């Protein structure tokens, strides 16, 4: 009898727990899992959201079209260049800032200062950089002091993407600095004391102690940075006005997806989204393999 009552009590506790979880599970299914499966379903159709009645099953045609679409190819190239530059530069600067902040007083103040651009609206920071990089903006006004006439950055196919890269590094480096700072402060002082007894100082401590112990933190930062780079949209949209110009030099994969979706081509837009997911997954697995080999 007591055992039966105990089981009933446990079951009631479990039901109460599941009831508390239910809203989160429903929200997850409705706003995340459901749309993912629906996007996979739609990607096999010629699906115009402006005329749903003409939905037509075309199999893998949308995915085949990706390989022959020059617009998607240019978007993927721009995004890859953006990621190749932003990820290492952002990671290196974040590590440098974390090491500096960790070695000085007032860590809380500098954490807030460097993290502020991360929590600031992307639209606001994009507009600020448009003001800095405009023909008569702050940067060109500064260059004029040295007799240099700067270009119209965001209207130049050569300088538009590098200017957005500078914006991305500045606006998000604080997030990765905070992660590095947490990793550094979690390192054991005993390791450094032992290394110091062996005569290791300065660069040797950084190279042989700090960097190896921060390998997992670096992996986390690189993966998060890479995912963020391949999902870049806000800056490209605001600065180019949604066109990806000039001459598609600021067109990203997500911006291309957005343009396809807003023009009604939901099937092809879904295929782009799935292709982007596969690319990010493959790159993440490659990085995981590389870091695991280094640890071994």
C-alpha positions, 0 to 999 in steps of 0.5 A: 500500500505504501509502495503504491502511494509512493508511486502515485506521488512520484507520478504526480510530481512528474506530471507537474514537471511536464506541465511546467515544461509544456509551454516551452515544448509547444513554443519550441515545436511551433516556432522552431521544429515545425518551421524547419520541417515545413521548410524542408517540405517546401524546398521540394516544390515550386512554391509561390507564396503570392499564389499558393494554389499553384504549388508544384512538386519538382523534387530536387530541382531547387537544389540543382538550381543552386549550383547554376545560380550566379546570384547564389554563387556570388552571395556564397563567395561574399559570405565566405570572404567575409567569414575568412577575414572576420573570424580570425581577426575577431578571435585574435582581437578578442583574445588580445583584449581579454588578456589586457583586461584580465591584467589590469584593474577595473575589469568590470568597467572594461567588460561593459565598455567592450560589450556595449557594441554587441548589445547595441542595435545592429541597425544603429551601428550600421547607420553610424558606420554609414556616417563614418564611411560616407564621402564627406564622413569622419574617415575621409575628413581625417584622411584629408588632413594628410592629403588623401581623398578617400572613396565613396566606400559603400558605393564602391564594389571594392570597398563596400565589403571591407567596410562592412567587415570592419563594422562586424569586427568592431560591433561583435568582438566584445562578445568573444572577449567576454567568453575569453575573459571567463576562460582565462579567469577559470584557469588554475593559478597553480599551473602558472606557478609551476611554469614560473618555477621552471623559468617560463615568463611572458611569451612562453607562458602565453604560448605554452600554457595560456593558449593550449588551456584556452583551446576549448574556449577558442573552439567555442568562439570560432564556431560561434563567430563562423555561424554568425558570419554565415548568418550575416544579414542586418548590416548587408541589408541596411547598408545596401538597402536590401539590394546587396549592391553595389554590383552584388558586392555586399550580397550575403547568403541570408540576404539572397534568401530574404530577397527570394522569399519576399519575391514569393519564391518560397521553395527556392528560398527554403532550399537556400536555407537548407543549403546554408544549414548544411554548409555551417554544419560541415564547417563546424564538424571540420573545426571540431575534427581539427581541434580534437586532433590538436588535443590528441 
